[in-house]
Amino acid sequence: MSSSLINELITLTIMGSALGLDAFSVGLGMGVIQLKFKQIINIGIVIGLFHVIMPLIGMIIGYELSENLGRFAVLLGGFLLMGIGFHMIYSTLFGKEENKYSPTGVGLLLFAFSVSVDSFSVGISLGTFGAKTWLTILLFGMISTILTWAGLLLGRRVEQELGIFGELLGGSFLLIFGIKLLFFS
């Protein structure tokens, strides 16, 4: 392997890890919802796929659209995370057990989209620098899948230890992360 490929691999792994930490932290918040192991596997895979698709789309679009569309995607993701966080907190405090949010179907797609919007913006930037597309998207997908699983499993453990307070904490994480996307990205 050439030194330039090794350097690119290291750089992309660090970037993928940074992007995957978003999925980890959101997974930590979502993991408190007593998800089944099969749901955890599916959520990780879907988020991993979004971390492949979003940077790929970003790399294809290129730098010209990054300022307008990239910011819009981040704002949309922030609002989605805030909505999920509010819903989790409300359901925990006032809702019935069967009404709790479960990341399935369209909800899972929105959840995966919300944690992968940063990958879209990064993809635009990487596309302008000529990064190796397949290496980039495979690394991003694998890293975010693994970090999502880790967050969900750890969040599940937190819920077992903390009960209702764990669910409130999880909803608060999602709400705070949504606010961070809206005002601090």
C-alpha positions as CSV (number, residue, x, y, z in Angstrom):
1,M,0.0,0.0,0.0
2,S,1.3,3.4,-0.9
3,S,1.8,6.0,1.8
4,S,-0.7,8.4,0.2
5,L,-3.4,5.6,0.4
6,I,-2.5,4.9,4.0
7,N,-2.7,8.6,4.8
8,E,-6.1,8.8,3.1
9,L,-7.3,5.7,5.0
10,I,-6.2,7.2,8.3
11,T,-7.9,10.5,7.5
12,L,-11.1,8.9,6.3
13,T,-11.2,6.6,9.4
14,I,-10.9,9.6,11.7
15,M,-13.6,11.5,9.8
16,G,-15.8,8.5,9.7
17,S,-15.4,8.0,13.5
18,A,-16.2,11.7,14.1
19,L,-19.4,11.3,12.0
20,G,-20.2,8.0,13.6
21,L,-20.0,9.6,17.1
22,D,-23.2,11.5,16.2
23,A,-24.9,8.1,15.5
24,F,-23.4,6.8,18.8
25,S,-24.7,9.6,20.9
26,V,-28.1,9.6,19.3
27,G,-28.1,5.7,19.6
28,L,-27.3,6.1,23.3
29,G,-30.4,8.3,23.7
30,M,-32.6,6.0,21.6
31,G,-31.3,2.8,23.3
32,V,-33.2,3.5,26.5
33,I,-36.4,2.5,24.7
34,Q,-36.0,-1.2,25.5
35,L,-35.4,-2.2,21.9
36,K,-35.2,-5.8,21.0
37,F,-31.8,-7.1,19.8
38,K,-33.2,-7.5,16.3
39,Q,-34.3,-3.9,16.3
40,I,-30.8,-2.8,17.4
41,I,-29.2,-4.7,14.5
42,N,-31.7,-3.3,12.0
43,I,-31.3,0.3,13.3
44,G,-27.5,0.0,13.0
45,I,-27.7,-1.4,9.5
46,V,-30.1,1.3,8.3
47,I,-28.0,4.1,9.9
48,G,-24.9,2.6,8.3
49,L,-26.6,2.5,4.9
50,F,-27.6,6.2,5.3
51,H,-23.9,6.9,6.2
52,V,-23.1,5.4,2.8
53,I,-25.9,7.0,0.8
54,M,-25.6,10.6,2.2
55,P,-21.9,11.1,1.6
56,L,-22.2,9.5,-1.8
57,I,-25.0,11.9,-2.8
58,G,-22.9,14.7,-1.3
59,M,-19.8,13.6,-3.3
60,I,-21.8,13.5,-6.5
61,I,-23.4,16.9,-6.0
62,G,-20.1,18.7,-5.3
63,Y,-19.0,21.9,-3.7
64,E,-21.3,24.4,-5.5
65,L,-24.4,23.4,-3.5
66,S,-22.7,22.9,-0.1
67,E,-23.6,26.3,1.4
68,N,-27.3,26.2,0.7
69,L,-28.4,22.6,0.6
70,G,-25.9,21.4,3.2
71,R,-27.2,23.9,5.8
72,F,-30.8,23.0,5.0
73,A,-30.1,19.3,5.6
74,V,-28.5,20.1,9.0
75,L,-31.5,22.2,10.0
76,L,-33.9,19.5,9.0
77,G,-31.9,16.9,10.9
78,G,-31.9,19.2,14.0
79,F,-35.6,19.7,13.9
80,L,-36.2,15.9,13.5
81,L,-34.0,15.1,16.5
82,M,-35.6,17.7,18.6
83,G,-39.0,16.3,17.7
84,I,-38.0,12.7,18.6
85,G,-36.5,14.0,21.8
86,F,-39.6,15.9,22.8
87,H,-41.8,12.9,21.9
88,M,-39.7,10.6,24.1
89,I,-39.8,13.0,27.0
90,Y,-43.5,13.6,26.6
91,S,-44.3,9.8,26.2
92,T,-42.2,9.0,29.3
93,L,-43.9,11.6,31.5
94,F,-47.5,11.6,30.1
95,G,-47.9,8.9,27.6
96,K,-49.0,5.3,27.8
97,E,-46.5,2.5,27.5
98,E,-47.8,1.4,24.1
99,N,-47.5,4.9,22.6
100,K,-43.7,5.2,23.1
101,Y,-41.6,6.0,20.0
102,S,-40.1,3.0,18.3
103,P,-37.7,3.5,15.4
104,T,-39.4,1.4,12.8
105,G,-40.7,2.1,9.3
106,V,-40.8,5.8,8.3
107,G,-39.7,6.7,11.9
108,L,-36.5,4.7,11.4
109,L,-35.8,6.3,8.0
110,L,-36.3,9.8,9.5
111,F,-34.1,8.8,12.5
112,A,-31.3,7.5,10.2
113,F,-31.6,10.6,8.0
114,S,-31.3,12.9,11.0
115,V,-28.0,11.4,12.2
116,S,-26.5,11.2,8.7
117,V,-26.9,14.7,7.4
118,D,-23.4,15.7,8.6
119,S,-22.2,12.9,6.3
120,F,-23.9,14.6,3.4
121,S,-22.0,17.9,4.0
122,V,-18.7,16.1,4.5
123,G,-19.4,14.1,1.3
124,I,-19.7,17.4,-0.6
125,S,-16.4,18.6,0.7
126,L,-14.7,15.2,0.0
127,G,-16.1,15.2,-3.5
128,T,-14.3,18.5,-4.2
129,F,-11.0,17.1,-3.0
130,G,-11.2,14.0,-5.1
131,A,-11.4,11.5,-2.2
132,K,-11.7,7.8,-3.2
133,T,-15.5,7.4,-3.3
134,W,-15.8,3.7,-2.5
135,L,-13.2,3.8,0.3
136,T,-15.0,6.8,1.8
137,I,-18.5,5.4,1.8
138,L,-17.6,1.9,3.0
139,L,-15.6,3.3,5.9
140,F,-18.3,5.7,6.9
141,G,-21.0,3.0,6.7
142,M,-19.0,0.4,8.7
143,I,-17.9,2.8,11.4
144,S,-21.3,4.4,11.9
145,T,-23.0,1.0,12.0
146,I,-20.6,-0.2,14.7
147,L,-20.9,3.0,16.7
148,T,-24.7,3.0,16.4
149,W,-24.8,-0.6,17.8
150,A,-22.5,0.4,20.6
151,G,-24.7,3.4,21.5
152,L,-27.9,1.5,21.4
153,L,-26.5,-1.3,23.5
154,L,-25.1,1.0,26.0
155,G,-28.3,3.0,26.1
156,R,-30.2,-0.2,26.7
157,R,-28.0,-0.9,29.7
158,V,-28.5,2.6,31.0
159,E,-32.3,2.2,30.8
160,Q,-32.1,-1.1,32.7
161,E,-30.1,0.7,35.5
162,L,-32.0,4.0,35.5
163,G,-35.6,3.1,34.4
164,I,-37.8,6.2,33.7
165,F,-34.9,8.5,34.4
166,G,-32.9,6.8,31.6
167,E,-35.7,7.4,29.1
168,L,-35.8,11.1,30.2
169,L,-32.1,11.3,29.8
170,G,-32.2,9.6,26.4
171,G,-34.9,12.1,25.2
172,S,-32.9,14.9,26.6
173,F,-29.8,13.7,24.6
174,L,-31.8,13.7,21.4
175,L,-33.2,17.1,22.2
176,I,-29.8,18.6,23.0
177,F,-28.2,17.1,19.9
178,G,-31.0,18.6,17.8
179,I,-30.4,22.0,19.3
180,K,-26.7,21.6,18.7
181,L,-27.3,20.9,15.0
182,L,-29.6,23.9,14.7
183,F,-27.5,26.5,16.5
184,F,-23.9,25.2,16.7
185,S,-23.1,23.6,13.4
